[in-house]
């Protein structure tokens, strides 16, 4: 008698990769986020809503608005940890102005986090934006592109000095923000022929209604 062939041999267990689905948190779960986590993430370059590199330069002042059920002692501990780890670079010629304001969560907006935050800061990296603006303006001004519509207006009928004056203002802002990164910024502009108030464009407000502040 002829026997029928049996089923093919099973593949060895070592050759079969495990295919497991990732474990997902239940719907509506609240993620645990500390005040330090929020304040640290707000200063990361990938979370900054401006086309400039905050890894270069330093902060003149910043305000963190923390929303949620937060204990004030957590804020002071977070400020201390940030100072110890040197997570934020401040100006070398003056006190570091780090303000924190606490706010309640909106009853109309549902969030996955118990704590959230918003950062408003004055950083010298904005000089990069001014430099890009000046470069783009110089190219357009050299070709006199897009100026015909402006010449129809009374203030531009004779010349375009208003544009050139505005460029000078932006250039001075770029230069001052760049100078603010050096320790001798307080003496910047004192040797100019024109009367200049050093630090006038970059005046740093100390309080601003913040709940807690840490001035090094």
Protein Blocks (a to p, Z undefined) as FASTA:
>chain_A
ZZdddddddddfklpccddddddddehiacdddfklmmmmmmpmklpccdbdfkgccdfb
dcdddedjddfklmmmmmmmmmmnopaccdfkbccddddddddddfkbccfbfbdcdddd
ddfklmmmmmmmmmmmmmmmmnopaklmmmmpmklmmmcmlmmmmmmmmmmmmmmmmmmm
pmklmmgoklpmbdcdehklmcccfklopabdcdZZ
